[in-house]
């Protein structure tokens, strides 16, 4: 089935994607299995959220006591959360609260907090959320939201796709733990890759391939395959290339990738690009071998290897060292070959076609085996 790409959403500024409850649950449980106290006595902030719609707010409110949270804070951005609505109808949260102000619904964000059992039913859950209007629209760059960021221990959300770089920088600036969703191609950004290389950020454990389904607003333009409308009339869209980005530790990132020797790969690999060849291809404009598949990384090669960015799904920092990317390491082909013998473009690695021409590769991460 064809799918929609987050890049298209970013370019079109269609940022309203609502993460499914079960996707949040699966990811969070992976951290709890590694460290059951990962959220204990912590303040969790869910910014760029719409608490009335958000499964993030619902999930953490329902599990407040089980996780041992100190405080839960969720904020919405008014301009984005209401702009697609006409004839605005108050939510249940609003009509049941005396502070509801119709004139504020489109210009003031909201803040929801949870700290204790307010309803008196003996448990802390969604019914105990308290809310009020923010002074501003809830923009994460505002002083109001930055103050909440500085109060929090962990920041968790699905940020606007068009603002992924800015939002990540906003988190890093405050030196916070985080878990956010984005396009896996974001790792090639110059502002993002250094965090991966320096072991300050990595992929989360629950998404390794394929796509994920997100709910979208009622007026979202459905222009691609991979969408559906459920029995309640809600729209859903399947998105490819999605990954969790985090600096919360989890067990999978410490599991070594099982590998075969170079000779065994050349003899027995399931990939026709490698099987039967005499050796691995070597780049024309950088001193490294091309490894087109993560499971074809040779266990006994000590030099530099170029691997797909999907390698990060299986990356163990104890097993491999990241050297850089083709975007920063590739020597310009204009210095090595005649114009017309290669496809021009930004910095990438090239392989010889054997006839005097060169083919341009997709982005590659350069790694080396760590010596024990």
C-alpha positions as CSV (number, residue, x, y, z in Angstrom):
1,X,0.0,0.0,0.0
2,X,1.3,3.4,-0.9
3,X,2.0,5.7,2.1
4,X,2.3,9.4,2.8
5,X,5.7,10.8,3.8
6,X,6.4,13.1,6.7
7,X,8.5,15.3,4.4
8,X,5.4,16.1,2.4
9,X,3.6,17.0,5.6
10,X,6.5,19.2,6.6
11,X,6.6,21.0,3.3
12,X,2.8,21.6,3.3
13,X,2.9,22.6,7.0
14,X,0.2,20.0,7.7
15,X,1.5,19.4,11.2
16,X,-1.6,18.0,12.9
17,X,-0.9,14.3,13.4
18,X,-2.3,12.6,16.5
19,X,-0.3,9.6,17.8
20,X,-2.2,6.4,18.5
21,X,-2.6,5.3,22.1
22,X,-1.2,1.8,21.4
23,X,1.9,3.2,19.8
24,X,2.6,5.4,22.8
25,X,2.0,2.5,25.2
26,X,4.3,0.1,23.3
27,X,7.2,2.6,23.3
28,X,6.8,3.7,26.9
29,X,6.6,0.1,28.1
30,X,10.0,-0.6,26.5
31,X,11.7,1.9,28.8
32,X,9.9,0.6,31.9
33,X,11.1,-2.9,31.1
34,X,14.7,-1.6,31.1
35,X,14.2,0.7,34.1
36,X,10.9,0.4,36.1
37,X,11.7,3.7,37.8
38,X,12.4,5.8,34.7
39,X,9.4,8.1,35.4
40,X,9.3,7.9,39.2
41,X,9.2,11.2,41.0
42,X,9.5,13.0,37.6
43,X,7.7,15.9,36.2
44,X,6.6,15.1,32.6
45,X,5.8,17.9,30.1
46,X,3.7,17.2,27.0
47,X,4.0,20.4,24.9
48,X,2.7,21.0,21.4
49,X,-0.2,18.9,22.5
50,X,-3.9,19.3,22.5
51,X,-5.0,17.8,25.8
52,X,-8.6,17.3,24.7
53,X,-7.5,15.2,21.7
54,X,-4.2,13.9,22.9
55,X,-3.5,10.2,23.6
56,X,-0.3,11.3,25.3
57,X,-2.2,13.2,28.0
58,X,-4.7,10.3,28.3
59,X,-2.0,7.7,28.6
60,X,0.1,9.4,31.2
61,X,-2.9,10.5,33.2
62,X,-4.2,7.0,33.3
63,X,-0.8,5.6,34.4
64,X,0.1,8.5,36.7
65,X,0.3,6.3,39.9
66,X,1.7,3.2,38.2
67,X,4.7,5.3,36.8
68,X,5.1,7.1,40.2
69,X,4.9,10.5,38.5
70,X,5.4,13.7,40.5
71,X,3.5,15.9,38.1
72,X,2.0,15.9,34.6
73,X,1.8,19.0,32.5
74,X,0.2,19.2,29.1
75,X,-0.1,22.3,26.9
76,X,-1.8,23.2,23.6
77,X,-1.0,25.8,21.0
78,X,-4.2,27.7,20.3
79,X,-3.6,28.8,16.7
80,X,-2.9,25.3,15.5
81,X,-5.4,23.4,17.6
82,X,-8.4,25.4,16.6
83,X,-7.6,26.9,13.2
84,X,-9.2,24.0,11.3
85,X,-12.5,24.3,13.2
86,X,-15.5,26.5,12.1
87,X,-18.4,27.2,14.4
88,X,-16.3,26.3,17.4
89,X,-18.1,24.0,19.8
90,X,-16.8,23.9,23.4
91,X,-15.3,20.6,24.6
92,X,-16.6,18.7,27.6
93,X,-13.7,20.1,29.6
94,X,-14.8,23.6,28.7
95,X,-18.6,23.5,29.1
96,X,-18.2,21.9,32.6
97,X,-15.7,24.6,33.8
98,X,-16.7,28.1,35.0
99,X,-13.6,29.7,33.6
100,X,-14.5,28.8,30.0
101,X,-14.3,31.9,27.8
102,X,-15.4,31.6,24.2
103,X,-13.3,34.6,23.2
104,X,-10.1,32.9,24.3
105,X,-10.5,29.6,22.5
106,X,-8.8,30.7,19.3
107,X,-6.0,32.9,20.8
108,X,-5.0,31.4,24.1
109,X,-3.5,28.0,24.6
110,X,-4.4,25.8,27.5
111,X,-2.5,24.1,30.2
112,X,-3.6,20.9,31.9
113,X,-1.9,19.7,35.1
114,X,-2.2,16.6,37.2
115,X,-0.7,16.1,40.7
116,X,-3.2,14.5,43.0
117,X,-6.6,12.8,43.4
118,X,-9.0,15.8,43.0
119,X,-12.2,13.8,42.3
120,X,-11.9,11.8,45.5
121,X,-12.4,8.4,43.9
122,X,-9.2,7.1,45.4
123,X,-7.1,7.1,42.3
124,X,-5.3,9.6,40.1
125,X,-6.4,9.6,36.4
126,X,-7.9,11.8,33.7
127,X,-10.7,12.9,35.9
128,X,-8.2,14.7,38.1
129,X,-6.8,16.9,35.4
130,X,-7.0,20.7,36.1
131,X,-6.9,23.2,33.3
132,X,-6.8,26.9,32.7
133,X,-6.0,29.3,29.8
134,X,-2.4,30.2,29.2
135,X,-1.5,33.9,29.0
136,X,-0.3,33.4,25.4
137,X,-1.0,31.1,22.5
138,X,1.2,28.2,23.9
139,X,4.1,28.6,21.4
140,X,6.9,26.4,22.7
141,X,9.3,29.3,22.2
142,X,7.4,31.6,24.5
143,X,8.7,32.5,27.9
144,X,5.6,30.9,29.4
145,X,6.3,27.5,27.9
146,X,10.0,27.7,28.4
147,X,9.4,28.1,32.1
148,X,7.4,24.9,32.1
149,X,10.2,23.2,30.1
150,X,12.7,24.3,32.7
151,X,10.5,22.8,35.4
152,X,10.1,19.5,33.7
153,X,12.4,16.4,34.0
154,X,11.2,14.7,30.8
155,X,9.6,16.1,27.6
156,X,7.5,13.8,25.6
157,X,5.4,14.7,22.5
158,X,4.8,14.5,18.8
159,X,6.1,18.0,17.7
160,X,5.0,19.9,14.6
161,X,6.9,18.2,11.7
162,X,7.8,21.5,10.1
163,X,9.5,22.6,13.4
164,X,11.3,19.4,14.3
165,X,14.8,20.9,14.2
166,X,13.7,24.0,16.2
167,X,11.9,21.9,18.7
168,X,14.8,19.5,19.3
169,X,17.1,22.5,19.7
170,X,14.7,23.9,22.3
171,X,14.9,20.7,24.3
172,X,18.7,20.4,24.0
173,X,19.1,24.0,25.1
174,X,17.6,23.1,28.4
175,X,19.5,19.7,28.7
176,X,16.4,17.7,29.3
177,X,15.5,14.0,28.8
178,X,13.1,13.6,26.0
179,X,11.1,11.3,23.7
180,X,9.7,12.8,20.5
181,X,8.5,11.5,17.1
182,X,9.9,12.6,13.8
183,X,11.0,11.5,10.3
184,X,14.1,9.2,10.4
185,X,15.7,11.3,7.7
186,X,16.0,14.1,10.3
187,X,19.2,12.4,11.4
188,X,20.9,13.8,8.3
189,X,20.3,17.4,9.4
190,X,23.4,19.2,10.5
191,X,21.8,20.2,13.7
192,X,20.7,16.6,14.5
193,X,23.4,14.2,13.4
194,X,26.0,15.4,16.0
195,X,23.7,14.4,18.7
196,X,23.6,10.9,17.3
197,X,27.3,10.7,16.8
198,X,28.1,12.0,20.3
199,X,25.6,9.5,21.9
200,X,23.3,12.3,23.1
201,X,20.4,10.9,21.2
202,X,19.3,7.6,19.6
203,X,16.3,5.9,18.1
204,X,13.6,4.5,20.4
205,X,13.0,0.8,20.5
206,X,9.4,0.2,19.3
207,X,9.6,1.3,15.7
208,X,12.1,-0.5,13.5
209,X,10.5,-0.5,10.0
210,X,7.3,0.0,8.1
211,X,4.9,2.8,8.8
212,X,2.5,4.0,11.5
213,X,-1.1,5.2,11.5
214,X,-1.9,8.7,12.8
215,X,-5.3,10.4,13.3
216,X,-5.6,13.7,11.4
217,X,-8.0,16.6,11.6
218,X,-11.4,16.3,9.9
219,X,-10.4,18.8,7.2
220,X,-7.0,17.3,6.5
221,X,-6.6,16.9,2.7
222,X,-6.4,13.2,1.9
223,X,-4.4,13.1,-1.3
224,X,-2.6,9.8,-1.0
225,X,-3.3,6.1,-0.5
226,X,-3.0,4.6,2.9
227,X,-5.8,6.5,4.6
228,X,-9.1,5.4,6.2
229,X,-12.1,6.7,8.0
230,X,-13.4,4.8,11.0
231,X,-17.0,4.1,12.1
232,X,-17.0,7.3,14.1
233,X,-15.9,9.4,11.1
234,X,-12.4,10.0,12.2
235,X,-9.6,10.2,9.6
236,X,-6.4,8.2,9.8
237,X,-3.3,8.3,7.6
238,X,-0.4,5.8,7.4
239,X,3.0,7.6,7.5
240,X,6.3,6.0,6.5
241,X,9.7,6.8,7.9
242,X,8.6,7.5,11.4
243,X,10.9,7.0,14.4
244,X,11.0,7.9,18.1
245,X,14.0,10.1,19.0
246,X,15.2,9.9,22.6
247,X,18.0,10.1,25.2
248,X,16.2,7.7,27.5
249,X,18.1,4.5,27.8
250,X,16.6,1.2,26.7
251,X,17.9,-2.3,26.5
252,X,17.9,-2.8,22.7
253,X,20.6,-0.2,22.1
254,X,23.0,-2.4,24.1
255,X,22.4,-5.6,22.2
256,X,25.1,-6.5,19.7
257,X,24.0,-7.1,16.1
258,X,24.7,-10.7,15.1
259,X,27.0,-10.7,12.0
260,X,28.7,-13.0,9.6
261,X,32.3,-12.7,8.4
262,X,33.0,-10.9,5.1
263,X,33.7,-14.2,3.3
264,X,30.5,-15.8,4.6
265,X,28.5,-12.7,3.5
266,X,30.0,-13.0,0.0
267,X,29.1,-16.7,-0.2
268,X,25.8,-17.0,1.7
269,X,24.2,-13.5,1.9
270,X,20.5,-13.4,0.9
271,X,21.2,-10.1,-0.8
272,X,22.1,-10.4,-4.5
273,X,24.0,-7.1,-4.3
274,X,26.7,-9.0,-2.3
275,X,26.3,-12.7,-2.8
276,X,28.8,-14.1,-5.3
277,X,31.0,-11.0,-5.5
278,X,34.7,-11.2,-4.9
279,X,34.7,-8.3,-2.5
280,X,32.6,-5.4,-1.2
281,X,32.4,-2.3,-3.4
282,X,34.5,0.7,-2.4
283,X,33.5,4.3,-2.8
284,X,35.2,6.5,-5.4
285,X,35.2,9.6,-3.3
286,X,35.8,8.2,0.2
287,X,37.9,5.4,1.7
288,X,35.3,3.0,2.9
289,X,33.4,0.0,1.7
290,X,29.7,0.1,0.7
291,X,27.5,-2.1,2.9
292,X,24.0,-1.8,1.4
293,X,22.2,-3.7,4.2
294,X,22.6,-3.6,7.9
295,X,22.6,-7.4,8.2
296,X,25.4,-7.6,5.7
297,X,27.9,-5.7,7.9
298,X,31.0,-8.0,8.1
299,X,32.0,-9.0,11.6
300,X,35.8,-9.1,10.7
301,X,36.4,-5.9,8.8
302,X,38.3,-3.3,10.7
303,X,38.1,-0.3,8.3
304,X,35.4,2.3,7.6
305,X,32.0,1.1,6.3
306,X,29.2,3.1,4.7
307,X,25.8,1.8,5.9
308,X,22.1,2.9,5.4
309,X,20.7,5.3,7.9
310,X,18.3,2.5,9.0
311,X,21.4,1.0,10.6
312,X,20.5,3.2,13.6
313,X,17.6,0.9,14.4
314,X,20.2,-1.8,15.4
315,X,23.0,0.5,16.5
316,X,24.9,-0.5,19.6
317,X,27.5,2.0,20.7
318,X,29.5,-0.8,22.4
319,X,29.8,-2.6,19.0
320,X,30.4,0.2,16.5
321,X,31.7,3.8,16.4
322,X,30.0,6.4,14.2
323,X,32.5,8.3,12.1
324,X,30.2,10.6,10.2
325,X,27.9,10.8,7.2
326,X,28.3,10.9,3.4
327,X,27.0,14.5,3.6
328,X,30.1,15.6,5.4
329,X,32.7,13.1,4.4
330,X,32.2,12.7,0.7
331,X,34.9,14.4,-1.5
332,X,33.4,16.5,-4.3
333,X,33.3,14.4,-7.5
334,X,34.2,17.5,-9.5
335,X,37.7,17.0,-8.1
336,X,37.9,13.3,-9.2
337,X,35.9,12.8,-12.4
338,X,34.9,14.6,-15.6
339,X,31.6,16.4,-15.7
340,X,28.9,14.2,-17.3
341,X,30.3,11.0,-15.8
342,X,28.3,11.3,-12.6
343,X,25.0,12.6,-11.4
344,X,25.5,16.0,-9.8
345,X,24.0,17.0,-6.5
346,X,24.9,17.7,-2.9
347,X,27.6,15.8,-1.1
348,X,27.2,12.0,-1.3
349,X,29.2,8.9,-1.9
350,X,29.7,7.5,-5.4
351,X,30.4,4.0,-6.7
352,X,31.9,3.1,-10.1
353,X,29.7,1.6,-12.7
354,X,32.7,0.0,-14.3
355,X,32.4,1.9,-17.6
356,X,33.9,5.3,-16.6
357,X,30.7,6.6,-15.0
358,X,29.7,6.8,-11.3
359,X,26.4,6.3,-9.5
360,X,25.3,8.5,-6.7
361,X,24.3,6.7,-3.5
362,X,21.6,7.5,-0.9
363,X,22.7,9.0,2.4
364,X,25.1,6.8,4.3
365,X,26.4,6.7,7.8
366,X,30.1,5.7,8.2
367,X,30.9,3.3,11.0
368,X,33.9,1.3,12.3
369,X,33.9,-1.7,14.4
370,X,35.0,-1.0,18.0
371,X,38.1,-2.9,19.2
372,X,37.6,-4.6,22.5
